[in-house]
Amino acid sequence: MSLRWRFSLALLSSAILILGGLLLTLDHSLREMRLRRGQEWRTRQVDEVQLRLDRMASLTVASVEDLRSSTELRRFLEEAENQGGSERRDLRLWASEHAPQFELDHLLILSPGGRILSQLPKPQAQGVTHPQYRMLREQAHTKVLAWKSWAVDDSSGDLWWVGAVRELVYDNQSYLVVGASALSPGRLTEIASRSGARSLTLGIALHPLVSVPLPQSWRVEGELPLALDPGEPPSLPVLKSMRTRLLHLSLLSFLIVLVLTPLLAHGLVRPLDELRRAVHRMESGERQIEFAAGGPTEVKELAKALHDLSQSLQSSEARMRSAERRAAWREMARRVAHEIKNALSPLTLAMDNVETAAQREDPAARRALVASLGTAREQLGSLDRLVSEFRDFARTPRLNFQPAQALSLAELALASVREQYPKLEFRIVERATVGVVIVDPEQMRRVMQNLLANAAQAAPQAPIELALGVGPGAERWWFAVLDRGPGLPEEIASHWGEPYHTTKEGGTGLGLSIARQVVEGHQGVLSARTRKGGGLEIHADLPREASLAMEENT
């Protein structure tokens, strides 16, 4: 995986972790806020319902107090006494007629003995002794009383009443006035609506309903369970909307990060890519390189260090090349001096002999003179050959490409070598018909002749072969010179084909170097290897049309 992708994944992972953590944190905060707002809302709704229930009870109690002190009630009691407690329709319906005046849903007038004088509802119960008279007498001083309907009070046994019991002394007689408001579904719904709650019902509160405690001033006969559905606080939709917007914002941020991460990673990695390319150029040998100075401080320092290294390498290579050239010239001068000295020593001796023979007149001196002159000519020829070899090696051969028969070139080379070494056996082995090739015929013949001559000098006791063949592929051909000489020593193998690296006594190695230059000028390869069973094989691999190969390479 490339460094750019690693940077991208690292940046993307970091962005995901940061955005995910931020989103989870904000979502958790919103949840806690929702729970807290919900709890606060439920508590406020319960308090509001309690306050409205208490206010309703207070209004009912105030109505009972107003009724107890009203002249209408006293006239009713006076008329009841004058009638002697007889059941009269006008007395029975008095509660039904006057209860709406005091905004009471339930009104009960009891005589000192507990007999019902008038009642709403169920006015027909007039004259009946109330079954809860004793309890009502005991609750006469209770501020607020809540009770469930009694059989004599109402036909609906599940209705709850909230009101008060008050004692009225009239004409030295103690009467009880009971007034109440009904906790009907309609009234509970009205209380819930005014409190901002969803609903308020009689019954046990199951989740998500909330149980409403009754006001502490109430005295309840039995159990009065109230279940409140507070609904959702007004701020909850806002919080939900905030959470939705947060999710959308997070998604948008993620998409932005997804798009920008590769660009940011590219900006971080680009200076490193430029440095990498510059290092590859250094590796290929280029030294005049301008390193980009962009990117972070560390990358800039690395670029400066690489630039200094490039300059240092350039200076070191220049010094090394200069040292190599001086060493090559010293070695060349030493070898040339050695070769010239080898030729001058016999020349000096021959000149001494000539001088001595010239002073003498006898036949022996004349014979010595002739021998010395022959030695001088031989050494001068050796110097001439040495100069020619150096000239040919220093001069790049000019190739004249034209069609030629490979077999004909081999036969011409063998004919020349047979004249030089008439006692040795030379033969051609054509392992495949090569046919016409595009080469410089004269130069290629000289290469074959030179390699055959070297083989003859290395192995004069065995036959020497010149093999021809095709391949690899139809576009290439090859020839090889095979002998049974000493082969290629290991100390020479790494320098084979270089000047002055030869196994031939008195040789310079320049002939093999020239042959290698010619083969490489034909876009070929000249190589050597030791044969099985002893000997050496020098192999030349060449294109069939050397001129086209040169054009393709140029």
Sequence and secondary structure as in RCSB ss.txt:
>XXXX:A:sequence
MSLRWRFSLALLSSAILILGGLLLTLDHSLREMRLRRGQEWRTRQVDEVQLRLDRMASLTVASVEDLRSSTELRR
FLEEAENQGGSERRDLRLWASEHAPQFELDHLLILSPGGRILSQLPKPQAQGVTHPQYRMLREQAHTKVLAWKSW
AVDDSSGDLWWVGAVRELVYDNQSYLVVGASALSPGRLTEIASRSGARSLTLGIALHPLVSVPLPQSWRVEGELP
LALDPGEPPSLPVLKSMRTRLLHLSLLSFLIVLVLTPLLAHGLVRPLDELRRAVHRMESGERQIEFAAGGPTEVK
ELAKALHDLSQSLQSSEARMRSAERRAAWREMARRVAHEIKNALSPLTLAMDNVETAAQREDPAARRALVASLGT
AREQLGSLDRLVSEFRDFARTPRLNFQPAQALSLAELALASVREQYPKLEFRIVERATVGVVIVDPEQMRRVMQN
LLANAAQAAPQAPIELALGVGPGAERWWFAVLDRGPGLPEEIASHWGEPYHTTKEGGTGLGLSIARQVVEGHQGV
LSARTRKGGGLEIHADLPREASLAMEENT
>XXXX:A:secstr
  HHHHHHHHHHHHHHHHHHHHHHHHHHHHHHHHHHHHHHHHHHHHHHHHHHHHHHHHHHHHHHHHHHT HHHHH
HHHHHHHTTT   HHHHTHHHHHTGGGT SEEEEE TTSBEEEEES GGGTT B TTHHHHHHTTT SEEEEE  
TTT S TT EEEEEEEEEEETTEEEEEEEEEE  HHHHHHHHHHHT SEEEES   TT EE    TTEEESS   
EEEE    THHHHHHHHHHHHHHHHHHHHHHHHHHHHHHHHHHHHHHHHHHHHHHHHHTT         SSHHHH
HHHHHHHHHHHHHHHHHHHHHHHHHHHHHHHHHHHHHHHHHHHHHHHHHHHHHHHHHHT  SHHHHHHHHHHHHH
HHHHHHHHHHHHHHHHHHHS      EEEEHHHHHHHHHHHHHHH TTS EEEEESS   EEEE HHHHHHHHHH
HHHHHHHH TTS EEEEEEE SSTTEEEEEEE  SS   HHHHTTTTSTT  SSTT  SHHHHHHHHHHHHTT E
EEEEE TTS EEEEEEEESBHHHHHHHH 
